[in-house]
Amino acid sequence: MTGFKTPLKIAGGVALASLLLSLPALGQDAAPAEEAAATLSEGVSADVVFILNSFLMILGGILVFWMAAGFAMVEAGMVRTKNVSMQLLKNVSLFAVACLMYYLIGYNLMYPLGNWAMGSDETGGYLGAFGIAILEAVGITADGADDFSYAATSSDFFFQVMFCATTASIVSGTLAERIKLLPFLIFTVVLTALIYPIQASWKWGGGFLDSQFGFLDFAGSTVVHSVGGWAALAGVILLGARRGKYNADGSVNAMPGSSMPLATLGVFILWMGWYGFNGASQLAMGSVGDVADVGRIMANTNAGAVGGALAALIATAIIYKKVDLTFVLNGALAGLVAVTAEPLTPGLGTATLIGAVGGLIVVFSVPLLDRLKLDDVVGAIPVHLLAGIWGTIAVVFTNPDATLGGQLISIIIVGVFVFVVSFVVWFILKTIMGLRPTAEDEDLGLDKAEVGVEAYPEFK
């Protein structure tokens, strides 16, 4: 346990370094009426505000969509050759499932009256409304757009559905190489239709975490990333480790991934997509201040990744006497996750330190998971769950509106809800249809056993 002193010291340094100027954050739960009024006071017409806000979410949605390719490449590189096609299939399939379920159920369930872009005043609740997502009419005019005073419903839905799909992508890598396709996709249905949107409504839909506890999570360190991590943790506990991963004496057998170039490409794709993930979560681009804040968010997002990568590089060089590429890659991702809860208010130095703690969390927690025999193939639990928790707590260092109590109780409420519901769903699936392939199919590889298309048919 003494190895955790270093990240704790750095966390203290973050708090001290955070005495930089803090700026007010909008985030996913921006107040449309207040933002519109502030923008119009600068002499910008409502039409222009509507256009620019909508465009920001369209562009952000495209970048977040690109993250789906990043997750696919990271997972393809981290699993063994015999399971690459399965991971690619899961990533394409889960994205399609998530988008469909968010349209049918999730979007309206996430927002009390379906669309916050229309300025719903209903807040403080525990559950949204059941119903399909409905977009604005084709070719609306400026007069018609007055009913959508903040941004187009279509741009909002397009942006938000990408976050829903991201949550499901996090689960995929953790359970790689030993889960059947059908139960995984059934769980994805429940996760994206119910689990994710219900807890997201508690914060971004103006629910009770927002109104009663003052919970702050700008772009989703908890609402998106830790939710995927909790769901993955519940699954890995019930699923168990890959065959041959752990020995009876507690030792670990390394199972190297198929392609470090693919994994590295995936991380860079995710890094790029994160600019949309965080930057477009400003949800406004209709004023000078908004555009400046979007740029500030993107710069801090990059700084968080830099801090995470460098911290992991230095830590592995010291601990293992060699730099471990997989730790550095996950360190960058952990830095991104950590800064996601508040990418606006820190300065560049503070954002770097917040990301650095995320990188150290990865280095120290991966061996801990192995000691607990929790087989996380891609390291998603340290990256998305643990670094997500850290980033959500770190908000109190830079945003004066955040309280430690409010952040902690919200983390616990979301964590308990997601873990318990996910565990129940995984348990039901395990009981009814089983989660794992046969031992023979697992040894053969899921590319041959379930997919029928090998990623590398030339290599035997």
Secondary structure, DSSP 8 states (H G I E B T S, - for coil): -GGGHHHHHHHHHHHHHT-S-------TT--HHHHHHHHHTTT--HHHHHHHHHHHHHHHHHHHHHHHHHHHHHHHHHS-GGGHHHHHHHHHHHHHHHHHHIIIIIHHHHSTTS-GGG-----S-S----S------TT--HHHHTTSSSS-HHHHHHHHHHHHHHHHHHHHHHTTTSS-HHHHHHHHHHIIIIIHHHHHHHHTTS-HHHHHH----SS-IIIIIIHHHHHHHHHHHHH---TTSB-TTS-B-----S-HHHHHHHHHHHHHHHHHHHHGGG---SSHHHHHHHHHHHHHHHHHHHHHHHHHHHHHHHHHSS--HHHHHHHHHHHHHHHHT-SSSS-HHHHHHHHHHHHHHHHHHHHHHHHTT---SS-HIIIIIIHHHHHHHHHHHH-TT--HHHHHHHHHHHHHHHHHHHHHHHHHHHHHT-SS--HHHHHH-HIIIII---S-TT--
